[in-house]
Amino acid sequence: MKRRTDFCRSKRIVVKIGSSLLTDPGRGLNQQAIAEWVRQIAALREQGVEVLLVSSGSVAEGMRRLGWSNRPQALYELQAAASVGQMGLIQAYETRFQHHGLHTAQVLLTHEDLSDRRRYLNARSTLLTLLGYGVIPVINENDVVATEEIQFGDNDTLASLVANLVEADLVIILTDQSGLYNRDPTVNADATLIDQIEISDSRLKRMAGVSRSGLGRGGMMTKVAAAAVAARSGAATVIASGRDQDVLTRVIAGESVGSFLIPDSEPLVARKRWLAGQLQVKGRIVIDSGAVDVLRKSGRSLLPVGVLSVAGRFSRGDLVACLSESGEEVVRGLANYGADETDKIKGRPSGEIERLLGYVDESELIHRDNMVLL
């Protein structure tokens, strides 16, 4: 089993800083804290570590500038706050990094950028080019144009998807807690900090809580889920307090800081990482127990004969989720047939596709090269 010291020589890392750390409630950005994190990132760059920074804070800064005391619920108001706050956020980072002779680049992403294969590859090329020039990408969700359907939902998820995108070695999620506890430390005095745990450990979800700050969207549960996504490319995740002295440099030095979540499965190949990272599915297919066994144990394609029911409106090439009869998602992949065609051929042998539809494109409903096991 890998341990912290196996990742202390990471050459490419993603650092995510949450809203509760970046802002003083009602007073905008915490400039002193930003200067301290920038100093640490600059020190890592001196060690040859490539750093991508995923930063929250634009909405909170926008609220401060607009004089709002409560986070708005309406999407258009959130977008307005983000567009105002983004100016101050980027200005703060650029000014501080310039003190260390480093340039920054603002990178705003939506889910659509990563769900479209061409745009996904373009984003990857851009980020790798920036790193090659020694630039620090400052990445955020593009709240200004995102809609409810395409929002990442939290920057923890965005950080893990960026790690998959650039094949980072490590994701460091800085929060206002010391790490992941075995129970909620705010209500349990005897809660203990988890030093190290494998991603597949069933206890993880039971230990995660929700956000209490009112500023951010991601609680500990989203951080655990993000760590699972990062693990698909072999990246480990550290959840630690951003208020700890020299937290970033200490993590890279291999010190026991925060909670270390270990990837314990083989990394997915690039195309399957892209598939696994898609947050939106256009439809859902329920498959029988025989199909579940074949997919999990043999890694074969999904045939129409194993399908029990179809839900949603999807077309050929759309991403669909395949669920067991108990509702557990088994795989997701790109469908060779649309929802109407799938409904007509479900439960039937592949040899009957042409008779039922009048044509046949593929004998498989989802080819194994276009699916990923979850």
N, C-alpha and C positions, 0 to 999 in steps of 0.2 A: 504494500500500500504506500502511495506517495505521501510525503509529509511536507511541512512548510519549507524546509530547507531545499527541497527539490525545485522550488519556484523562486528562491531568493536571487537567482541569477536571471530572472525574466528580462528579456530584451524589448518586449513590447507589452505595455499595460494600458488598461482603460481605467481611469479614475472618475468616479461619479460622486458629486457633492450635492447633498439634498438641500431643500429650501430652508428647513429649520436651522441649518448651520450658516447659510449664506446671509440670512436676514436677521435684523433685530426687529421684533414685532412692532410695526407702526413706524419704524425709523429707517426703512430701506436696507440697502446692502451693508453688510459688516465689512468695511474696508480693511480693517486690521486683520481679520481672519483671512480674507482673500489674499492679502499680501503674504501671510504666513504659508498658505498652501502653494502659492506661486513660488516662494523661495524654495520649498521642498521639491517641487517639480523641476525647477531649474537645477537643483543639486542632482536629481536623478538624470537629467539630460547630460550633466557633466560626467556621469558614470556610463554613458552610452545607452541609457534606457529611453526608448521611444514612448511618449506619453500622449494619449488621446484623452481629453477632458470632456466629460458629459456633465453639464452644469444646469441645475435648476435655478430658480430665482427670478426669472423674467416677470412672471405674473405678480409675485410678491413685491418686486421693485416697482412695477407699474401701479399696483394698488397704492403704494406709498406716494408716488408722484401724483396720482389722481385724487388722493385724500380719502381713499376707501378704507374702512376699518374691518370689513368682513369680505371674505372671498366670495365673489359673485357666483351665481348658479347658471345664469344664462350664457350660452356659448359665445354669443357676439360680444358680451362684456368681458369674458375671459380673453378673447382674441384681442380686444382693444387694450386690455391691461398688459398682455404679453408684448404687443407691438410697442407700447410706450416703455415698458421695463427692459426690453431687449437692448435698447440704446445704452442704458446705464450699465447693464451687466457686461456687455462687450467692452465698453469704454473702460470699466474697472479692470478687466483682465488685460486688455492691451496695454494700458498704462503701467501696470505692475510688471508684466513680462518684459516690457521695454527696458525697465531698470536692470534686467539681467541679460540684455542683449538678445532677447528672443522675440520672434514674431509669432503672432497668432492668426488664425483664420476662422471666421464664423461659418459654421456648417449647420444648416437647418434641414431637418429631415421629417418626412411624413411616412406613414405606413406604406403608402402607394409607391414611394421611392424604393422601398425594399421588397415589395411584393411583385413589382415588375422586374423581370430578369435582366433586361437591358439596363434599366436605371440602377438596379442593384450593382451590376458590374461597373457602371460608370462611377457610382459613389465609391466603390472599393478602389478604383484606379485613382480617383481624386485624393482620397485619404492617404493612400500609400505614397503618392507623389508629394503631398505636403510633408509627410514624415521624412521622405528622402531629402527634402530641402531643410530639414531641421525645424519646421514650423510646428507649433502646438495647435492642433485643431480643437476649437471650443464648440462642442456639439450640443444641440438642443432640439427638442421637438418643434416643428414649425407650427406653433399654436395659432399663428395669425391666419393660416389658410386651412388648418386641419378641421375636420368635422367630427361629429360624434362617432361616425362609422369608421374613421381612419385614424383616430387618436391612438397612440401607443398606450396611453392610460397612466404611464409613470415613466420617469427617466431611469429607473432600475432596469426595466425591460429594454429600453433603448440602449443602455450601456451594454447589456448582454448581447444584443443583436449586433452592435458595433464590434464587439469582441469576436463574434462569429465572422463578421464581414472581413476583418483584417487579420484574422487568426492570431489574436493576442494570446499571450501566455497566462495573463492574470487580470482579474477585475477586482478593483478595490472600491467598495461601496462605503462612503463615509456618511455616517448618520449621527444622531444626537444620543445614541445609546452605545454602550461599550462593546456590543456585539449581540449575538443570539443567545438567549437564556433558555433554560429548560422549562421555564414558566414565566409569566408576565412579572417582571421585577417591580412594576409600579404597584402591584397589589399583593405580591408574595415576597416577604422579607427574606425567605430562605432560598430564593431563586439563585441558581448558579450559572455562571457563564460557560457556554460550550466552547472549548478550545479548538477542537478539530472533529469533523464528522463527514462521513461520505454522503454524496448527493443522493444516493439511492436509499439512505436510511429512512425507514417509515416514520421515525419519530419527528422528522423535520417539520412537517406540516402541522403537527400537533403543538409544536413549540412556538410557531409564528403567531404574531398578533396583528393589530391594525394600527394605522397612523392616528396619533392623538393631537398632533400639533395644529391641525386645521389649515395649514399652509400647503403642505405637500399632498400628493395623491397616493404615495406608496408607503405602505406599512411594512412590517417585517415579513409578512406573507409574500409580498411582491418581490422582496429581496431574495427569499428562498427560491421562488419560481424563476427569477432572473438567473440565479446561480445554476439552476438546472439547464437553462438555455445556453449559458456560457460553456457548460461542460460538454456540450455537443461538439465543440471544436477543440476540446481538451484543455480549456482554460479553467483554472481554479478561481475561487472567489473568496475574498476576505471582507467581512462585515466588521467595521471598527468605528470607534468614536472619532469624529473629525476634530474634537477638542483636545485629544491626547497630543502631547508634545512630540513633534517630529514623527507623526504617525506614518506618513508615507515612506520616509527613508528607513524607518525601523521595520516596516513590513518587508521591504525589499532586502533588508539586511538579515531577514529570517527570524526576527524576534517574535515571541509569542504575544502578538497584539491582536485583539479582537477575536472573531471566530473564523476559522479556516474551513471552507467547504470544498471537499476534495472531489474532482471528477474521477469516477470509478468505472468508466466504460470506454470502449474504443472510440476515438473521435470520428465523426461522420465525414464523408467526403464532401467536397465543396457544394455540389449540386444538392445533396440531401440536407446539408446545413441550411441552404436557402429554403428548401421545402419546409423543414421543421420550424424555421423562423417565421413562417407566415402566420399572422394572428387572425386573419379572416378566412373563413371557409364559406363557399357558396352553397353547399348542401351537405346533407348527412345521409349515410347509407348504413343500415343495420345488417350485419352479416351473421351467419350461423356459427355454431361452435366449431364445426369442421373447418370452416374458412379461417377462423381465429387461430386454430392450431397450425394450419398450413402457413399462414403469414408469420407467426411468431417463431415457429420451429424450423421451417424450411426456407423462409425468405423468398417464397415464390410470388408470382403475380396473383391478383385477385380476378377470379372468373365470375361471370354473371350467375352461375349456378349456386354460388354461396351467398347471394344477396336475398334478404328477406323483405326489406322495405326501403323506400326512397323518400326523402324529404328535402324541400328547398327547390330553388330554381337555378340550375346550373347548366352550362353549355360545355361542349367538348373543350378540353384544355383547362377548365376551371379546377380550383382546389376543392376537394371534398374530404370530409372526415368519415372514417369507417369505424362504427361502434359495435361492440358486442351486444348481445341481447340484454345484458344488465346495464347498458348505457356507458360502459367504459370505452374511451377512445383507444383504438388499437393501432391504426395507421392513418396517415393522411397522404393524399397523392392527387395527381392530375388525371381527371377522368377522360377516357377515350370516347365516351358517349354522353349526351346531355341527359337531363333529368327525365324527360318524357321517354327517350329511347331506353334508358336504364330501367324505368318502370315496366316497360314492355318485355324486356329480356330477363328480368330478375328471376332467379330460381331455375333458369333453363340452361341446358348445355350450350357451349359455344357453337356447336355445329348447327344450332337452330337460329342463330342470329340473322342470317340472310333471309330465311323464311319469315321471321317475325317482323323484320324492319324493311325488307326489300333490298338490303345492301349489307355489306360487312366492311368495317374499317379495320378493326383489330379483333382478335379472338379474346383478348383480355379486356376487362373493364378498366383496370388500372395496372399498367406494366410495373414490374418490380423496380426498374430503373427510375421510375417516376413516383416512387412512394418512399415514405420513411416510417419506420417503426417507432412508436412512442412508448 
